[in-house]
């Protein structure tokens, strides 16, 4: 009897190996970006460097999941996309961080700490896009600390600083700073609970 689960695991391992080797080759030979050791890419991660002098740095043991395929069954609806849009753009990703259908669009600077978890279809950006439109404001840096978890479909907008050990709940839109050790949710995202201080914001 054919073990379908075994065949599926083998197929995932083969395809992940293929996309990982391809990404490392392009990163080092074509894109000239910095990437650490033992990163894995399930499916095609799209990297777009619109300006040659922009910088992307990916730490060790990171994982980018761009298709569900029994890796993340919550419902990934797009590949991971990393893009820079100016000569000064800098994207820095720490070690042991995971992304599932996550889009990172940078005009100025986005830093993501260690042990980051990007839930399915999350989005992080430091500018308003459409810079030719007078309604767009100036880009503002985004900093995300260590041990941060963005829930499903969460969005982080420009100028935001998220402290260490923070959980952002699903479908939240983060427009303002979130302190360390907090659980936050909503649109706009608000702090619900700060762990170390035993403060429950919502009554």
Secondary structure, 3 states (H helix, E strand, C coil): CCCHHHHHHHHHHHHHHHHHHHHHHHHHHHHCCEECCCCEEECCCEEEECCCCCEEEECCCCEEECCCCCCCCCCCCCCCEEEECCCCCEEEECCCCEEECCEEEECCEEEECCCCEECCCCEEECCCCCCCCCCCCCCCCEEECCCCEECCCCEECCCCEECCCCEECCCCEECCCECCCEEEECECCEEEEECCCCEECCC
